């Protein structure tokens, strides 16, 4: 039997990631599992001619980390009454997908619950998909929680 003891939820603090978190929370409660909630910060890429701005980049990254840690703590506080075994972490890395999968392998995660924004076509090509990259390379099963782009899609799925 497949036991789920460690569940990872990468969040970007959007409504999409909150939906994936809610799925993971229910699974954690039903399996007496530990819930890992992480946020990955990818440093912005600036052209080489912007080297004068690098002094401010360190401060910006620090501020981003502090803000993410505050939001993660708010999430932990919000759910700790229902699920007391919650771990939160902010990670800075070049690729969110790589950092998510590295964390999953390092912490022996049994399942990842991650949101997908439902992008298609050109939008998906231009923005890529962290979820898609996680699905392809994850060291464990992945629950991809899709949130419809429009209410009309939600209405269609209800039929």
GUGU-34169 format. One line per 4 residues: number of its first residue (from 0); for each residue y, x, z of C-alpha. Coordinates in Angstrom, 3 decimals. Each point is the difference from the previous one (the first is absolute). Layout:
NUM) Y X Z; ...
This chain:
0) 0.000 0.000 0.000; 3.451 1.261 -0.871; 2.080 0.467 3.163; 3.779 -0.053 -0.175
4) 1.358 1.973 2.955; 3.054 1.703 -1.535; 2.337 -1.909 -2.337; 2.963 1.595 -1.756
8) 3.035 -1.949 -1.180; 2.669 1.910 -1.910; 3.297 -1.911 0.214; 3.302 0.221 -1.816
12) 1.441 -2.719 2.266; 0.114 -2.537 -2.854; -1.359 -3.543 0.229; -2.882 1.203 -2.189
16) -1.076 2.639 2.512; 0.380 -2.468 2.894; -2.528 -2.240 -1.750; -2.466 2.915 -0.251
20) 0.674 0.731 3.668; -0.828 -3.591 0.950; -3.353 0.219 -1.819; -0.750 3.294 1.736
24) 1.006 -1.403 3.370; -2.481 -2.856 -0.318; -2.745 2.412 -1.049; 0.847 2.289 2.928
28) -0.138 -2.892 2.447; -3.328 -1.268 -1.364; -1.568 3.469 0.066; 1.596 1.466 3.116
32) 1.428 2.716 -2.254; 2.890 2.414 0.353; 2.924 -0.745 -2.325; 1.857 2.960 -1.517
36) 3.402 -0.934 -1.444; 1.654 2.786 -1.979; 3.136 0.397 -2.068; 0.267 2.761 -2.595
40) 3.381 1.407 -0.935; 0.144 1.676 -3.379; 2.956 2.374 -0.189; 2.412 -0.875 -2.805
44) -0.094 2.258 -3.043; 3.369 1.386 -1.002; 0.864 1.981 -3.124; 0.251 3.768 0.549
48) 3.747 -0.177 -0.592; 0.327 -1.985 3.226; -0.998 2.953 2.191; 3.280 -0.284 1.904
52) -1.248 -3.316 1.410; -3.087 1.514 1.664; 1.831 0.546 3.287; 0.379 -3.776 0.342
56) -3.573 -0.700 -1.120; -1.578 1.291 3.203; 2.221 -2.274 2.060; -0.786 -2.950 -2.273
60) -3.742 0.615 0.311; 0.344 0.210 3.776; 1.941 -3.280 0.037; -2.621 -1.651 -2.229
64) -2.764 1.138 2.375; 1.860 -1.266 3.049; 0.641 -3.378 -1.635; -3.650 -0.283 -1.081
68) -1.218 0.878 3.478; 2.244 -2.695 1.491; -1.366 -2.591 -2.434; -3.584 1.069 0.652
72) 0.585 -0.302 3.740; 1.381 -3.511 -0.542; -3.168 -0.927 -1.896; -2.184 1.515 2.730
76) 1.895 -1.942 2.678; -0.221 -3.214 -2.016; -3.789 0.165 -0.266; -1.063 1.966 3.105
80) -0.632 -3.152 2.060; -2.588 -1.172 -2.518; -1.311 3.429 -0.998; 0.605 2.643 2.665
84) -1.677 2.790 -1.971; 2.749 0.825 -2.534; 0.949 3.477 -1.175; 3.193 0.601 -1.997
88) 1.112 3.052 -1.957; 2.739 1.029 -2.415; -1.049 2.552 -2.602; 2.201 1.985 -2.399
92) -1.760 1.008 -3.202; 0.381 0.431 -3.722; -2.383 -2.846 -0.906; -0.475 -3.140 2.081
96) -3.467 -0.596 -1.473; -1.138 3.542 0.807; 1.352 -0.230 3.551; -1.664 -3.379 0.577
100) -3.365 1.275 -1.211; 0.341 3.256 1.940; 0.749 -1.955 3.188; -2.986 -2.274 -0.684
104) -2.356 2.950 -0.408; 1.407 1.914 2.969; -0.258 -2.979 2.376; -3.355 -1.296 -1.300
108) 1.524 -3.311 -1.063; -2.569 -2.687 -0.857; 2.327 -2.137 -2.107; 3.526 0.030 -1.413
112) 1.985 -3.237 -0.307; 2.847 0.528 -2.453; 2.429 -2.274 -1.798; 0.334 -0.217 -3.726
116) 3.194 -1.353 -1.465; -1.713 -1.543 -3.012; 2.030 1.982 -2.535; -1.141 -0.159 -3.596
120) 0.752 1.530 -3.351; 3.085 2.173 -0.379; 1.070 -0.392 3.629; -3.362 1.369 1.168
124) 0.227 2.834 -2.510; 3.517 0.951 1.103; -0.512 -0.262 3.759; -3.672 0.866 0.240
128) -2.117 -1.358 2.765; -0.720 1.706 3.280; -2.625 -2.668 0.629; -1.735 0.739 -3.292
132) -0.130 3.725 0.782; -1.332 -0.722 3.500; -2.683 -2.290 -1.468; -1.145 2.696 -2.422
136) -0.228 2.842 2.511; -0.468 -1.475 3.483; -2.757 1.403 2.193; -0.881 -3.520 1.222
140) 0.097 -3.647 -1.127; 3.452 -1.417 -0.796; 1.199 -3.564 0.419; 2.832 -0.488 -2.497
144) 2.063 -2.980 1.154; 1.831 -1.507 -2.941; 3.233 -1.869 0.479; 1.049 -2.112 -2.989
148) 3.239 1.041 -1.687; 1.295 -3.550 -0.260; -0.546 -3.249 1.828; -1.283 -1.512 -3.251
152) -2.946 2.428 0.104; -0.710 -1.107 3.568; 0.098 -3.636 -1.119; -2.456 0.741 -2.841
156) -2.456 1.678 2.365; 0.081 -3.038 2.301; -1.274 -2.267 -2.805
